[in-house]
């Protein structure tokens, strides 16, 4: 009985590692695609028992959004999703409370992503 529990725990741990690596791989591919388009800002918010949110935004030389994505979820199955509603907006037009009116975590992540460093 004890060996069965140990085996089950080992399988769960290994599965978590593999699926976590798969999620990181998907994030890195989406992030690399953004980096090729322009200056990128990334913001993250969330806690241990709340859905974590990652927002990444690519801006061009005129400070307009070229592309962006959002990752949100509690599990390793969260994947990058495009944010088409902010494409083409200038940095000054990006108001987190308007874009995400009911989600404080997304608002915080967007605000952090907008704190881009100058080149």
C-alpha angles and dihedrals in degrees: 000000000000092000090052090054092048090049091049091049091049091051091048091049093049091047090051090052094049095045092044090053089049091054092049089050091054091047092049092050092051092045093049090052090053093048090057091057102052147296110343132210123189127196129184132189139161137086141245096281099025126077109274116228129203120185121186123186130187117206129192128220092279091055093251123140110256097175140341144177140199129211115193132166151091097245140055089260093078109116136185112276124189121245101215094167092072098043112122095016119128120242090252092055093056104102110172095206091055096044095044104023097167103033119077093182092056090046092054093046091050092050090051092048091054092060092089121171118237118245 
